[in-house]
């Protein structure tokens, strides 16, 4: 059933022969795609916000200290889903020296270079963001060979600081901002380059993935990053208030792009795009509304723009809703695009297999484990007001 606000015109149904032919085609992507798209989207938003704050000289706040360990842990967890989705990790290895000649303009050949670089840079800057004197004191009290091992894993950060050189620091921050943009856009461009699914070949999903990643990251700056600081130091330090409005603007943009996209498809889209819009506004409408529009957009916006938005509980509710909604949006776009064009078995034929749950659980364990390890390696700061 069409929604007159988005698809006012008649949408021709699928022809039975096409339906029979497509039954044998499996969906090319599973929820693992949404997993790493969600992780990289939030990672990109966190990196962008961190780089902008560091560029402006805000390096004494809790956000500066505890954002990048979260970034590094999420990238590691996202990698598990990428490798599991590809199913042949050797393809990534061959891509380093063969991809430039055989993959043409495929986004994956840039991903296998830039995403590991993103991880190394986030890992290194996690230790560069710590006070050098306290880091040196923590490592210096270790006995050999543990001291040498600690120096290796921290990339000898106790002996120097990238922020001592303003020029070099700005170069590093520009690179971090670029990688922060690449993270959310990577999976969107991946979908845009897929053939046979017209609804994916739109820049709207790139805007959605970027804006939802920034919005979720801003709410994590309000709720998760101060929590990490409290776990490491025992002191709760309130984040900056401007993260609230960053999140609100990002979520408002998400709503505008999503419903504007559906409206545009309903009036100017191809036949295949109209069928996809009919799915989003028909059989999938209830799931999309409650998981994406309500939980992911309305709840965070209302929680943050009201006077209660300064409270920890409201910010936590906004963070939970934003994380769930940004994930649901990716699930909806991936499964909705596949439902007709790639899998004629029907709208409801998708079933999550055990492997997808298994790798999702492994990635969550890796995120928690590496984050705990990085927090354990953090020197305990003195309890000060506003400093970390």
C-alpha angles and dihedrals in degrees: 000000000000126000107230092212093060108017107027095159131076114273115210111231123238116277113247094236091055089048092052092047094050095049089085092054116095123214108267095216133044132193087283087077090055089046096059093035088057093045094047091045092056091041090055093049092048092048093049093049092045093049093049092049092047091048089054090052097253095141101133098067129099089248091063093053104042107030099079097052086058090048093051093048093049092049090052091050091047092052090062090058092047092052092045093049092050089048090198109070089183088073089066092050092050089048091069094068105014103034095078090063103036107031098057106194097347112150092221093073089059091044095056089056103037101039095057087045088051090053094048092047093049091046092050095045090048087070094035088059091059120090103269095219094055092044090051091049092051094049095038093062091058119099124237129300091022090059092056091046091051090050090052095051092045091046089240090293093157090071099054144012125221088211091064087077109056093195096049091043091055091050090053092048091051090052090048091050091049091051088046089059092044094054099065094035095050097078092038093055088044089059093042090058094052112110124224098031107089095182089062093053092079132105088222092083091052089056091046094050092047097044095043090048092052092045093050090045091052091053090049087054086057099045115010103039094051087047090055089050090051092050091051100041107018090236125107110219116189115235125233116283095229090076087073093060093042088057094045093051091047093050093046088053090050092054092047093049095045098050092035088054092051091047092050093049091050091058106027106017128116121253092265092049090050090054090051091049088050088056093050093046096035126033092008096041097098095048092045093049097049098037101035113017098035105030097030103038115013097043096049094043094048092043093052104039096051121082087256087067089090092063122095093232093054091047091048091051090049091049094050092047093047094050093048094044096049089051093047091051091057092046091051095049094047097045094038092054092049097044096082110010099045106021119035090179087103144270094285100041094102115110125174110233128215094257091060092052091045095053091042089055092046091051091051090051091050092049091051094042098049092042090052090048092051092047090049089053091052114106110241107253123216115257104262133153112260097351129101 
